[in-house]
Amino acid sequence: MARRRFDPVSFVLGCATVAAGVVVLAGGELIEEARWLLPATLIGVGAAVLVRIGRRHAGSPGAAGGAGTAGGAADDG
């Protein structure tokens, strides 16, 4: 089996699903005893999306200023 890259969004959603399952299996009602789950999941997904975007931009060559330099030179002429 081929090794896959880490996906932070899937990881956060999987952790939220496991947490919801633990609350339900422990005998609690999800709505009453896990009011923190939805906000925590949304914050986690937002952070995971930022991590994913940051990795995408850090990995692309010339993303730091290559396009801006070429565009600036074209405007001067």
PEDANOR-V832781 format. One record per pair of residues at least 6 apart in sequence whose ideal C-beta (glycine too) atoms are under 8 Angstrom apart, sorted by the first residue. I is the first residue (numbers start at 0). J is the second residue. D is the distance in Angstrom with one decimal. If there is no record, write none. Layout:
BEGIN
i=[I:I]
j=[J:J]
d=[D:D]
END
This chain:
BEGIN
i=[6:7:7:7:7:7:8:8:8:8:10:11:11:11:11:11:12:12:14:15:15:15:15:18:18:19:19:19:22:22:22:22:23:27:29:56]
j=[51:46:47:48:50:51:44:47:48:51:47:40:43:44:46:47:40:44:43:36:39:40:43:33:36:29:33:36:29:32:33:36:29:33:36:62]
d=[7.8:7.9:3.6:7.9:4.9:5.8:6.1:4.6:6.3:6.5:7.0:6.8:3.9:5.3:7.6:4.7:7.2:6.9:7.3:6.4:7.3:4.1:7.1:7.2:5.9:5.9:6.6:6.0:5.7:5.8:4.5:7.3:5.7:7.0:7.4:5.2]
END
